[in-house]
Amino acid sequence: MAGLVGLGLCLALCCSIAAGSAVPARLWGSRSRCTGRLELLFAGTWGSVCAEGWDLAAARVLCRQLGCGRPRLVPVPCSPAAAGASPAVLQQVQCTGQEPALEHCILQPGHAPSCSTDRVAAVECEEPFQLRLVDGPGRCAGRLEVNRAGQWGTVCDDGWSRTNAVVVCRELGCGVVRTVSDLPRGRPRFGPGTGRIWLDDVRCQGQEGTLQDCAHRAWGHHDCTHQEDIGVVCQDA
C-alpha cells in the first residue's frame, strides 16, 4: 500500500511539474511567514520536506517564492524549528538557486517512513525589504527610511546621488525624482530620524529594481548621525 501511495504521489508530482502549475509552499511553526519549517501542498494536504539534500540554493528559491528576503539560516535537522512537523512528501530538492519557484527545481518524492518528522527542512528568511518616505507632505516626499529585519531605520547622505533617488522614486511608484536646487547641496531635509542608521555610502547605477540591490556599506555600518539622514522628493509628491 505504501508503494502505491508513493507511486501516486510521484505521478501527481510529475504531472504538476509538467503542467507548469505552482506548488504552494509555506514556512510554518513561527510568528513570521518568513521563518519556520518548510511545508508544500500536494493533493490538498500540507507535507514537509526531508532535510537531507536541502541546501542554501534551495532556500534562496523558497525565500524568493514567498516574497521574503534572502535566507539567513537553514536550521539543522532535529532543531526546534522541526517540532510538530507533518510527514514528508519530498525526499530531496535540488535547485541551482536561480529558479523562480521550487516547482522549477528537481523534486524527488518521498514518504513518511523514509524521513522522520524530526529531520525535516526549516528555513529562516530575512523579512521583506521595504522603504518609505516620512515626515513630508505625502508618501512621495520625506525622510527616507528602510525596513531591515522588521526594524525601520534611516539612510545616511554620504555618497547620495540623484541616481539613488531615481531608484527610490521608481520603487515607491512615485514617478521621477524632482530636482531640489534651493536646498543645501540639492538635498531635501525632513528632520532627523530615530533608531538605527541602516545604510551609508549608497551608490546606485540607476537600473536597480530596489534600493537594496545598490552598492552600500554592510547593513548598520556607518560613520553618520541622524543629522545626515537623507530625504527624497519625487515628482508625484
Beta strands, then each sheet from edge to edge (+ up, - down):
strand 1: 25-28
strand 2: 35-42
strand 3: 45-49
strand 4: 71-73
strand 5: 88-94
strand 6: 106-109
strand 7: 122-125
strand 8: 130-138
strand 9: 141-148
strand 10: 151-155
strand 11: 196-199
strand 12: 231-233
sheet 1: 1+ 2- 3+ 5+ 6-
sheet 2: 1+ 2- 7+ 4-
sheet 3: 8+ 9- 10+ 11+
sheet 4: 8+ 9- 12+
end
